[in-house]
Amino acid sequence: MASWVRSAVMVLAMVLLPMMVESNVRHYKFTVVMKNFTRLCESKAMVTIDGKFPGPTLYAREDDSVVVQLVNKVPYNITIHWYDSLY
C-alpha cells in the first residue's frame, strides 16, 4: 500500500509542478531619438533607442510575457526588428 501511495504522490507531483512554475511579465520602455555619432572622422545623425546603437538587450525566459512601450521622437515611422539569441 505504501508503494501505491508513493507512486500516486510522484505522479501528482509530475503533473502539478509544471503548472506551478511562475512566468513573469517583463516591462520595457524605450524612446526612439536621433543622436550624432562619429565614426572614422565623420559625424552622422542616427536613429537610436535611448541613445544607444545597437539598441538595448531585452531579457526574458521561456513563457514570460514581454510588454514594450515605445515612444517615437523622430519625424518619421520606424520598424523595430527583434532577434532571438540563446546564451
Summary of the structure (lengths in Angstrom):
residues: 87
radius of gyration: 23.2
end to end distance: 46.7
largest distance: 80.8
contacts: 149
relative contact order: 0.21
helix: 22%
strand: 37%
